[in-house]
Amino acid sequence: MVCEALSLTIPFFTNLASKDAKLATNRYNLCRSTPRIRCSSSSAEGPVTADILENDYALTGTAYDFERGTISITRESLSSPKKVILVRHGLSTWNEEGRVQGSSNLSVLTEAGVKQAERCRHALAKMHFDKCFSSPISRAKTTAEVLWQGREEPLVFLDSLKEAHLFFLEGMKNEFGGSGC
C-alpha cells in the first residue's frame, strides 16, 4: 500500500502521444474554463450535488484544476486550498488470488491488508484531516475504518467512489500476472 499526497492542480499528460496530449489538453482547458464540480452520494437525505461541468463532462480519469472551486461534496465552502490524500485499500483476498475485483463486494481485506492499513495510519498520524471519504465496498471500507480509527469525525461512504463495475470479468483469474485490481 502506498500513501501519497496529490495536489490536484495540474494535469498528468507527460506520457501521451502528441495527438492524445492535444486532445487531453483541450478537454482540460474546457474544464478549467468552467470550474464546477459534480458530486453525488446515496443517502436518506437524497443525493448531494454541487454543480456540474458544462456539457456534463465527468471529472474522472485525470487531474483537473479545482483552484477556483468553492463547493465541496459536504456543501461547505472551502476557505482555503485543500490537499487530497489518496490511499488504496490493503491486500484483499482476490488480490492474493490474482482475481479481477471491480465493484464486487466478495473480496475482503486479508490480515496482511489490515496490517498495511495500520502501517499507513501510523504514517499519516501527524497529519490533520478534515474528512475521510471512502468507497462502501468492503475492502475499501475496512481500510478506511482502520485508517480513521480514533478520530471524532465520522467516515463518509460515497457510492461515487466505487470501482467500476466489470460485469462478467469480476472474479475471473488474471492470467497475465496482475494484482487483481
C-alpha positions in Angstrom: 0.0 0.0 0.0 1.4 3.4 -0.9 0.3 6.6 0.8 0.6 9.6 -1.5 -0.4 13.3 -1.3 -1.6 14.7 -4.6 -2.2 18.3 -5.3 -5.0 18.4 -7.9 -3.8 21.5 -9.7 -2.0 20.2 -12.9 -2.9 17.6 -15.4 -0.7 14.5 -15.9 -0.2 14.4 -19.6 3.6 13.7 -19.8 3.4 10.2 -21.4 0.8 10.8 -24.0 1.4 10.8 -27.8 1.2 14.3 -29.3 -2.3 13.8 -30.7 -3.6 12.4 -27.4 -1.9 15.1 -25.5 -3.6 17.8 -27.6 -7.0 16.2 -27.1 -6.4 15.8 -23.3 -5.2 19.4 -23.1 -8.3 20.7 -25.0 -10.5 18.7 -22.5 -8.5 20.1 -19.6 -8.8 23.7 -20.9 -12.6 23.2 -21.3 -12.9 22.1 -17.8 -10.7 24.9 -16.4 -12.8 27.5 -18.1 -15.9 26.1 -16.2 -14.7 25.4 -12.7 -17.7 23.4 -11.4 -17.8 20.2 -9.6 -20.3 17.3 -9.8 -20.5 15.0 -6.8 -23.2 12.6 -5.6 -23.9 10.1 -2.9 -26.7 7.9 -1.9 -28.2 8.8 1.5 -31.5 9.1 3.2 -31.4 12.8 2.5 -31.1 12.2 -1.2 -28.1 12.9 -3.5 -25.6 15.6 -2.5 -25.0 17.6 -5.7 -22.9 20.7 -6.1 -22.5 21.8 -9.7 -22.0 20.1 -13.0 -19.5 20.8 -15.7 -20.7 22.4 -18.9 -21.7 19.6 -21.4 -22.0 17.3 -18.4 -18.3 16.1 -18.6 -17.4 13.8 -15.7 -14.4 14.7 -13.6 -12.7 11.3 -13.6 -9.7 9.8 -15.2 -7.2 12.7 -14.9 -6.4 15.6 -12.7 -8.3 18.9 -13.1 -7.7 22.4 -11.7 -10.1 22.9 -8.7 -8.4 26.1 -7.7 -11.5 28.2 -8.2 -13.9 25.6 -7.0 -15.8 26.8 -3.9 -18.2 23.9 -3.2 -17.2 20.7 -1.6 -19.2 17.4 -1.5 -20.1 18.3 2.0 -21.8 21.5 0.9 -19.4 23.6 2.9 -17.5 26.5 1.4 -13.8 25.9 1.0 -12.0 28.6 3.0 -8.5 27.6 1.8 -6.8 25.2 -0.6 -7.1 21.6 0.4 -4.6 18.7 0.0 -6.1 15.4 -1.1 -4.5 12.2 0.2 -5.4 9.1 -1.8 -4.9 5.7 -0.2 -5.6 2.4 -2.0 -7.2 -0.4 0.0 -4.9 -3.0 1.6 -4.3 -6.5 0.3 -7.6 -8.3 -0.3 -8.5 -12.0 -0.8 -8.9 -11.5 -4.5 -5.6 -9.6 -4.8 -3.9 -12.7 -3.3 -5.7 -14.9 -5.7 -5.0 -12.7 -8.7 -8.7 -12.1 -9.4 -10.3 -9.1 -11.1 -12.3 -7.2 -8.4 -14.1 -4.3 -10.0 -17.1 -3.3 -7.8 -17.6 -6.8 -6.4 -18.1 -6.9 -2.6 -16.9 -10.5 -2.4 -13.2 -9.7 -1.9 -12.4 -8.7 1.7 -9.3 -7.4 3.4 -6.8 -10.0 4.5 -4.8 -9.9 7.7 -1.9 -8.6 5.7 -4.2 -5.9 4.3 -5.3 -4.8 7.8 -1.6 -4.6 8.8 -0.9 -2.5 5.7 -3.7 -0.1 6.7 -2.4 0.1 10.3 1.1 1.0 8.9 -0.5 3.6 6.7 -2.5 5.0 9.7 0.8 5.4 11.7 2.5 7.0 8.7 -0.3 9.6 8.4 -0.8 10.0 12.2 0.7 13.5 12.5 -1.3 14.9 9.6 -4.5 16.8 10.2 -7.5 15.6 8.2 -10.9 17.4 7.9 -12.8 14.4 6.5 -12.3 10.8 5.3 -14.2 9.7 2.2 -14.3 6.0 1.2 -16.0 3.7 -1.2 -18.6 1.5 0.6 -17.0 -1.7 -1.0 -15.9 -3.9 1.9 -12.1 -3.9 1.2 -12.0 0.0 0.9 -14.4 0.4 3.8 -12.4 -1.8 6.2 -9.2 0.0 5.1 -10.8 3.4 5.8 -12.1 2.2 9.2 -8.6 1.2 10.2 -7.1 4.5 9.0 -9.7 6.7 10.6 -9.8 4.8 14.0 -9.8 7.1 17.0 -10.9 10.3 15.1 -14.1 12.2 16.0 -15.4 13.0 12.6 -17.5 10.2 11.0 -16.3 8.4 7.9 -18.2 9.3 4.8 -19.0 6.5 2.4 -19.8 7.5 -1.2 -21.1 5.3 -4.0 -19.4 7.6 -6.4 -16.0 6.3 -5.1 -16.8 2.7 -6.0 -14.6 0.9 -8.5 -16.1 0.5 -12.0 -18.4 -2.5 -12.4 -16.6 -5.0 -14.7 -19.6 -7.4 -15.2 -18.5 -10.9 -16.1 -14.8 -10.1 -15.6 -15.3 -9.8 -11.8 -13.9 -12.8 -10.0 -12.0 -14.1 -13.1 -8.4 -15.1 -12.6 -5.9 -12.7 -14.2 -3.6 -15.0 -16.1 -1.2 -12.2 -17.1 0.3 -11.7 -13.7 -1.6 -8.6 -12.4 -2.6 -8.0 -8.9 -6.3 -8.3 -9.4 -7.1 -4.6 -9.3 
